[in-house]
C-alpha cells in the first residue's frame, strides 16, 4: 500500500487470475495430465480411423452403401470415449472407489442379460445386447473395469489405512470371489477371449497388491486345471474349438477354419518394409480378410503401411504401457497402484493377443486392438481406463 500526493493511501489489488492462468498453473489438472499418454492414445485412434476406412470403404454389404459409414462411427466412438475419460478424471478414481458396489452390481446385471433373450450373437459370439438404432453393447468390456476397481478396493482398503503391510488371505479370497462371479457368467456365453483378459487382470492385480506368492501359484494351477475342464466338458462352442485347432495346425483346412489366419499372414507378409501404399492393399481391397475393421485391423497396417507402419502402432502401444507403468510406480496409494497395474495387464495382453493372432503366434480369440479396432464398447472401455490412469496421475500429491 502506498500514499497519494494528497496523503490518502492507495490500495493496489492483484488482478484475479484468468481462465488461462488457472489452466496453466503448476497445480492445475491440465498441467498435471500425462500428455504423452493422452496423445499416444489419440494417435492410435486416429490411425485406427484411417485403417478402418481403408478396410470398409468398398464393402457395400457392410457399409450400407456409404464408404464413410464405419469411419464416422469410429470417430464418434472415439469422441464419446474421450468424453468419458474427461468425466472419469473429473469424478476421480477415489470418488469412483465409493461407487464400486453400484458399478459392480450393474456390470453383473448386464452380463447376465446377455444370457437372456436380450442377448445377441455377433460373429459367433453370444456376447452382445442390441439397444436399437443399429447400436449394441458388449457388457464384458465394461466388466474388465469393474473387476479392476472392485479388487483394488478390497485389496488396498486395510493397507492404505495403515492397518497392514499387505492384504491378508481373507481379503484375497474375497477379491477372488468378486472377480469369479462375472468371469463365470462371461464363460457361459461363451466369450473365451474376454475370460482370458480377465484372468490376466486378476493375476496382475494380485501381484501388484503384494499378496502372497502362494495365491499366484495357486491361481496359475487353477487356470490350467480350469482350461482342461472347459475343454473336456464341452463348454466351448465348435467355432472356438476350430480356432484352437487351426492355431495348433496352420495347414489345417486353409479354405475353412484356417482361412482367416492364412489370409491375415498373407496380407501382413506382402506389405514388406514400407507397404503397398495406403488404400492400395490387394488383400484389403479384394476383401480377402474377414472382420478387417475389428479383430484383424492390424493386417491393414501390415499390408498398406508395411513393417514401419505396423511397427509405429506397436511403438505407440508401448508408449501407453510405459506411461501407465510410470503412473503405477509414482502413486503413493496402493489403490492407485493396483488399478493402474490391472489396466496395464489388460492393454498389454489384449494387444499382444490381437497382434499375435494376425501373425499366427496366438489363437484367434475375437479380441479388438485397443484404440485401433472398430467397436463402441471397446473404445468406451479403454478410454475410461485412460481416464482412470490420468486421475491417478493428477490426484497424487504435488512435490514441493
C-alpha positions as CSV (number, residue, x, y, z in Angstrom):
1,X,0.0,0.0,0.0
2,X,1.4,3.5,-1.0
3,X,0.2,7.1,-0.4
4,X,-1.2,9.5,-3.0
5,X,0.0,13.1,-3.2
6,X,-2.9,14.2,-1.0
7,X,-1.8,11.8,1.7
8,X,-4.6,9.2,1.2
9,X,-3.5,5.6,0.9
10,X,-3.7,3.9,-2.5
11,X,-4.8,0.2,-2.4
12,X,-3.3,-2.0,-5.1
13,X,-5.1,-5.2,-5.9
14,X,-3.6,-8.1,-7.8
15,X,-5.8,-9.0,-10.8
16,X,-7.9,-12.1,-10.5
17,X,-6.2,-14.9,-12.3
18,X,-7.8,-15.5,-15.7
19,X,-9.0,-18.8,-17.1
20,X,-5.7,-19.4,-18.9
21,X,-3.7,-18.7,-15.8
22,X,-5.9,-21.2,-13.8
23,X,-5.4,-23.9,-16.6
24,X,-1.7,-23.4,-16.8
25,X,-1.0,-23.1,-13.0
26,X,1.5,-25.6,-11.6
27,X,-1.2,-27.4,-9.7
28,X,-3.8,-27.3,-12.4
29,X,-5.3,-30.5,-13.8
30,X,-4.2,-29.6,-17.4
31,X,-0.5,-29.2,-16.3
32,X,-0.6,-32.4,-14.3
33,X,-2.1,-34.6,-17.0
34,X,0.1,-37.2,-18.7
35,X,0.1,-35.6,-22.2
36,X,2.4,-38.2,-23.7
37,X,-0.1,-41.0,-22.7
38,X,-3.0,-38.9,-23.9
39,X,-1.5,-38.0,-27.3
40,X,-0.3,-41.6,-27.9
41,X,-3.9,-42.9,-27.3
42,X,-5.3,-40.2,-29.6
43,X,-2.7,-41.1,-32.3
44,X,-3.7,-44.8,-32.1
45,X,-7.4,-43.9,-32.5
46,X,-6.5,-41.6,-35.5
47,X,-4.5,-44.4,-37.1
48,X,-7.4,-46.8,-36.5
49,X,-9.8,-44.4,-38.3
50,X,-7.6,-44.4,-41.4
51,X,-7.2,-48.2,-41.3
52,X,-11.0,-48.8,-40.7
53,X,-11.8,-46.5,-43.7
54,X,-9.4,-48.4,-45.9
55,X,-10.9,-51.8,-44.8
56,X,-14.6,-50.8,-45.2
57,X,-14.9,-48.2,-47.9
58,X,-15.5,-50.8,-50.6
59,X,-17.6,-53.3,-48.5
60,X,-21.0,-52.3,-49.6
61,X,-22.6,-55.3,-47.9
62,X,-21.3,-53.8,-44.6
63,X,-21.3,-50.0,-45.0
64,X,-24.9,-49.7,-46.3
65,X,-23.6,-48.0,-49.5
66,X,-21.8,-45.3,-47.6
67,X,-17.9,-45.5,-47.8
68,X,-17.6,-43.3,-44.7
69,X,-20.1,-45.2,-42.6
70,X,-17.6,-47.0,-40.3
71,X,-15.1,-44.1,-40.4
72,X,-17.7,-41.6,-39.0
73,X,-18.9,-44.1,-36.4
74,X,-15.3,-44.8,-35.3
75,X,-14.7,-41.0,-35.0
76,X,-17.9,-40.7,-33.0
77,X,-17.0,-43.6,-30.7
78,X,-13.6,-42.0,-30.1
79,X,-15.1,-38.7,-29.3
80,X,-17.6,-40.3,-26.8
81,X,-14.7,-42.3,-25.4
82,X,-12.6,-39.2,-24.8
83,X,-15.6,-37.5,-23.2
84,X,-15.9,-40.5,-20.8
85,X,-12.2,-40.2,-20.0
86,X,-12.7,-36.5,-19.2
87,X,-15.7,-37.3,-17.0
88,X,-13.6,-40.0,-15.2
89,X,-10.9,-37.6,-14.4
90,X,-13.4,-35.0,-13.2
91,X,-15.0,-37.6,-10.9
92,X,-11.7,-39.0,-9.8
93,X,-10.7,-42.6,-9.2
94,X,-11.1,-42.1,-5.4
95,X,-14.8,-41.0,-5.9
96,X,-15.4,-44.0,-8.1
97,X,-13.9,-46.2,-5.4
98,X,-17.0,-45.4,-3.3
99,X,-19.3,-46.2,-6.2
100,X,-17.7,-49.6,-6.9
101,X,-20.6,-51.7,-5.3
102,X,-23.1,-50.0,-7.6
103,X,-20.9,-50.3,-10.7
104,X,-20.1,-53.9,-10.0
105,X,-23.8,-54.8,-9.5
106,X,-24.7,-53.1,-12.7
107,X,-22.0,-54.9,-14.7
108,X,-23.1,-58.3,-13.3
109,X,-26.7,-57.5,-14.3
110,X,-25.6,-56.5,-17.8
111,X,-23.6,-59.7,-18.4
112,X,-26.4,-61.8,-17.1
113,X,-28.7,-60.0,-19.5
114,X,-26.7,-61.4,-22.4
115,X,-27.8,-64.9,-21.3
116,X,-31.4,-63.9,-21.6
117,X,-33.4,-63.3,-24.8
118,X,-31.9,-59.8,-24.8
119,X,-28.5,-61.3,-25.8
120,X,-27.5,-61.4,-29.4
121,X,-24.9,-63.5,-31.3
122,X,-22.5,-61.5,-33.5
123,X,-19.7,-63.2,-35.4
124,X,-20.2,-66.4,-33.5
125,X,-20.0,-64.8,-30.0
126,X,-23.2,-64.6,-27.9
127,X,-21.9,-61.5,-26.0
128,X,-23.9,-58.6,-27.2
129,X,-27.1,-56.7,-26.3
130,X,-28.8,-54.8,-29.1
131,X,-30.1,-51.4,-27.9
132,X,-31.7,-50.3,-31.2
133,X,-30.8,-47.8,-33.9
134,X,-28.1,-50.0,-35.2
135,X,-26.2,-49.9,-31.8
136,X,-25.2,-52.7,-29.5
137,X,-23.1,-53.0,-26.4
138,X,-20.7,-55.7,-25.2
139,X,-21.1,-55.7,-21.4
140,X,-17.9,-57.8,-20.9
141,X,-15.8,-54.9,-22.0
142,X,-17.0,-52.8,-19.0
143,X,-16.8,-55.8,-16.7
144,X,-13.0,-55.6,-17.1
145,X,-13.1,-52.1,-15.4
146,X,-15.3,-53.2,-12.6
147,X,-13.2,-56.2,-11.8
148,X,-10.1,-53.9,-11.6
149,X,-11.9,-51.3,-9.4
150,X,-13.6,-53.9,-7.2
151,X,-10.5,-56.0,-6.5
152,X,-8.4,-52.9,-6.0
153,X,-10.9,-51.5,-3.4
154,X,-10.8,-54.7,-1.4
155,X,-7.1,-55.5,-1.6
156,X,-6.0,-51.9,-0.7
157,X,-8.5,-51.0,2.0
158,X,-6.6,-52.0,5.1
159,X,-3.2,-51.4,3.5
160,X,-4.0,-47.7,2.6
161,X,-5.5,-47.3,6.1
162,X,-2.2,-48.4,7.6
163,X,-3.6,-51.5,9.3
164,X,-1.5,-54.0,7.4
165,X,1.6,-54.0,5.1
166,X,-0.2,-56.3,2.6
167,X,-3.6,-58.0,2.0
168,X,-4.4,-60.9,4.3
169,X,-5.7,-64.3,3.0
170,X,-9.3,-63.5,3.8
171,X,-9.2,-60.3,1.8
172,X,-7.6,-62.0,-1.2
173,X,-10.3,-64.7,-1.1
174,X,-13.0,-62.0,-1.1
175,X,-11.3,-60.3,-4.0
176,X,-11.1,-63.5,-6.0
177,X,-14.8,-64.2,-5.2
178,X,-15.7,-60.8,-6.5
179,X,-13.9,-61.5,-9.8
180,X,-15.1,-65.1,-10.2
181,X,-18.8,-64.2,-10.5
182,X,-18.7,-62.1,-13.7
183,X,-15.9,-64.3,-15.1
184,X,-18.1,-67.4,-14.7
185,X,-21.0,-65.6,-16.4
186,X,-18.9,-64.5,-19.3
187,X,-17.5,-68.0,-19.7
188,X,-21.1,-69.3,-20.1
189,X,-21.7,-67.0,-23.1
190,X,-19.1,-68.3,-24.0
191,X,-16.7,-65.4,-24.6
192,X,-13.3,-67.1,-24.1
193,X,-11.3,-64.1,-25.3
194,X,-12.7,-61.8,-22.6
195,X,-12.2,-64.5,-20.0
196,X,-8.6,-64.8,-20.9
197,X,-8.1,-61.0,-20.5
198,X,-10.0,-61.0,-17.1
199,X,-7.8,-63.9,-15.9
200,X,-4.6,-61.9,-16.7
201,X,-6.1,-58.8,-15.0
202,X,-6.8,-60.8,-11.8
203,X,-3.2,-62.2,-11.8
204,X,-1.7,-58.7,-12.3
205,X,-3.9,-57.2,-9.6
206,X,-2.9,-59.8,-7.1
207,X,0.8,-59.4,-8.0
208,X,0.7,-55.6,-7.6
209,X,-1.2,-55.7,-4.3
210,X,1.6,-57.6,-2.6
211,X,-0.5,-60.8,-2.0
212,X,1.3,-63.9,-1.0
213,X,3.1,-65.8,-3.9
214,X,1.1,-68.9,-2.8
215,X,-2.0,-67.3,-4.2
216,X,-0.3,-66.6,-7.5
217,X,0.9,-70.2,-7.8
218,X,-2.5,-71.5,-6.8
219,X,-4.2,-69.3,-9.4
220,X,-1.9,-70.5,-12.2
221,X,-2.6,-74.1,-11.3
222,X,-6.3,-73.4,-11.1
223,X,-6.2,-71.8,-14.5
224,X,-4.5,-74.8,-16.1
225,X,-7.0,-77.2,-14.4
226,X,-9.9,-75.0,-15.5
227,X,-8.8,-74.9,-19.1
228,X,-8.6,-78.7,-19.2
229,X,-12.0,-79.0,-17.6
230,X,-13.5,-76.4,-20.0
231,X,-12.1,-78.4,-23.0
232,X,-13.2,-81.8,-21.6
233,X,-16.7,-80.8,-20.5
234,X,-17.6,-79.3,-23.9
235,X,-18.2,-75.7,-22.6
236,X,-16.6,-74.3,-25.8
237,X,-18.6,-73.8,-29.0
238,X,-17.4,-75.6,-32.1
239,X,-16.1,-72.4,-33.7
240,X,-13.8,-71.8,-30.7
241,X,-12.5,-75.4,-30.9
242,X,-11.9,-74.9,-34.6
243,X,-9.9,-71.8,-33.8
244,X,-7.5,-73.6,-31.5
245,X,-7.2,-76.5,-34.0
246,X,-6.2,-74.0,-36.7
247,X,-3.7,-72.4,-34.4
248,X,-2.1,-75.8,-33.5
249,X,-2.0,-76.8,-37.2
250,X,-1.8,-73.7,-39.5
251,X,-2.1,-76.0,-42.5
252,X,-5.4,-77.4,-41.3
253,X,-8.3,-76.6,-43.8
254,X,-6.9,-73.3,-45.2
255,X,-10.1,-72.7,-47.0
256,X,-12.2,-73.3,-43.9
257,X,-11.2,-72.9,-40.2
258,X,-7.7,-71.7,-41.1
259,X,-8.9,-69.2,-43.7
260,X,-8.8,-66.1,-41.5
261,X,-5.3,-66.6,-40.2
262,X,-3.9,-67.6,-43.5
263,X,-5.2,-64.5,-45.3
264,X,-4.0,-62.4,-42.4
265,X,-0.5,-63.6,-42.7
266,X,-0.5,-63.2,-46.5
267,X,-1.7,-59.6,-46.1
268,X,0.9,-58.7,-43.5
269,X,3.7,-60.5,-45.3
270,X,3.0,-58.9,-48.6
271,X,3.5,-55.4,-47.1
272,X,7.3,-55.6,-46.8
273,X,9.1,-52.7,-45.2
274,X,7.1,-49.7,-46.4
275,X,3.8,-51.3,-47.5
276,X,1.9,-51.2,-50.8
277,X,0.6,-47.8,-50.1
278,X,-2.5,-46.5,-48.3
279,X,-5.7,-47.8,-49.9
280,X,-3.6,-49.9,-52.3
281,X,-3.5,-53.2,-50.5
282,X,-4.7,-56.1,-52.7
283,X,-5.8,-58.3,-49.8
284,X,-7.7,-55.4,-48.3
285,X,-9.2,-54.1,-51.5
286,X,-10.1,-57.6,-52.6
287,X,-11.8,-58.2,-49.2
288,X,-10.0,-61.4,-48.6
289,X,-9.5,-60.9,-44.8
290,X,-12.7,-61.2,-42.8
291,X,-13.5,-58.8,-39.9
292,X,-10.7,-56.5,-41.1
293,X,-12.2,-53.4,-39.4
294,X,-12.3,-55.1,-36.0
295,X,-10.3,-58.1,-34.9
296,X,-8.0,-58.1,-38.0
297,X,-7.4,-54.3,-38.4
298,X,-3.7,-54.8,-37.8
299,X,-3.5,-56.6,-41.2
300,X,-4.4,-53.4,-43.0
301,X,-1.5,-51.7,-41.4
302,X,0.9,-54.6,-42.2
303,X,-0.2,-54.7,-45.9
304,X,-0.6,-51.0,-46.7
305,X,1.9,-49.3,-44.4
306,X,4.4,-52.2,-44.1
307,X,6.7,-53.1,-41.3
308,X,7.3,-49.4,-40.5
309,X,3.6,-48.5,-40.2
310,X,2.7,-51.6,-38.2
311,X,5.8,-51.0,-36.1
312,X,4.5,-47.5,-35.3
313,X,1.3,-48.9,-33.9
314,X,3.3,-51.3,-31.6
315,X,5.6,-48.4,-30.5
316,X,2.6,-46.2,-29.6
317,X,1.1,-49.1,-27.6
318,X,4.4,-49.4,-25.9
319,X,4.4,-45.7,-25.0
320,X,1.0,-46.1,-23.5
321,X,2.3,-49.0,-21.4
322,X,5.4,-47.1,-20.4
323,X,3.4,-44.1,-19.1
324,X,0.9,-46.3,-17.3
325,X,3.8,-48.1,-15.6
326,X,5.2,-44.8,-14.6
327,X,1.9,-43.7,-13.1
328,X,1.6,-47.0,-11.2
329,X,5.1,-46.6,-9.8
330,X,4.8,-43.0,-8.7
331,X,1.4,-43.1,-7.0
332,X,1.6,-43.1,-3.2
333,X,-1.5,-45.3,-2.5
334,X,-1.9,-49.0,-3.1
335,X,-5.4,-48.5,-4.6
336,X,-4.0,-46.4,-7.4
337,X,-1.1,-48.8,-8.0
338,X,-3.4,-51.8,-8.2
339,X,-5.9,-50.0,-10.6
340,X,-3.0,-48.9,-12.9
341,X,-1.5,-52.4,-12.8
342,X,-4.8,-54.0,-13.8
343,X,-5.1,-51.6,-16.8
344,X,-1.6,-52.3,-17.9
345,X,-2.2,-56.0,-17.9
346,X,-5.4,-55.6,-19.8
347,X,-3.9,-53.4,-22.5
348,X,-0.7,-55.4,-22.8
349,X,-2.3,-58.8,-23.0
350,X,-5.1,-57.8,-25.3
351,X,-2.7,-56.0,-27.7
352,X,-0.4,-59.0,-27.7
353,X,-3.2,-61.4,-28.4
354,X,-4.7,-59.3,-31.2
355,X,-1.5,-58.7,-33.0
356,X,-0.3,-62.2,-32.3
357,X,-3.3,-63.9,-33.8
358,X,-2.8,-61.9,-37.1
359,X,0.8,-63.2,-37.1
360,X,-0.2,-66.8,-36.3
361,X,1.6,-66.9,-32.9
362,X,-1.6,-66.8,-30.9
363,X,-5.0,-68.4,-31.4
364,X,-7.9,-66.3,-32.7
365,X,-9.8,-65.1,-29.7
366,X,-12.0,-62.3,-31.1
367,X,-10.3,-59.5,-29.1
368,X,-10.1,-56.0,-30.6
369,X,-6.9,-54.0,-30.8
370,X,-7.2,-51.3,-28.1
371,X,-7.9,-47.8,-29.5
372,X,-7.5,-49.0,-33.1
373,X,-10.2,-51.5,-33.8
374,X,-13.8,-50.5,-34.7
375,X,-16.2,-51.0,-31.8
376,X,-18.1,-48.8,-29.4
377,X,-18.0,-50.8,-26.2
378,X,-14.2,-51.5,-26.6
379,X,-13.5,-47.9,-27.4
380,X,-15.5,-46.6,-24.5
381,X,-13.9,-49.0,-22.0
382,X,-10.3,-48.3,-23.0
383,X,-10.8,-44.5,-22.8
384,X,-12.4,-44.9,-19.4
385,X,-9.3,-46.7,-18.4
386,X,-7.2,-43.8,-19.7
387,X,-9.3,-41.5,-17.6
388,X,-8.6,-43.7,-14.5
389,X,-4.8,-43.5,-15.2
390,X,-5.0,-39.8,-15.7
391,X,-7.0,-39.4,-12.4
392,X,-4.3,-41.4,-10.5
393,X,-1.7,-39.1,-12.1
394,X,-3.3,-35.8,-11.3
395,X,-4.5,-36.7,-7.8
396,X,-1.2,-37.7,-6.4
397,X,0.5,-35.2,-4.0
398,X,2.5,-32.4,-5.7
399,X,6.2,-32.4,-5.0
400,X,7.3,-29.3,-3.1
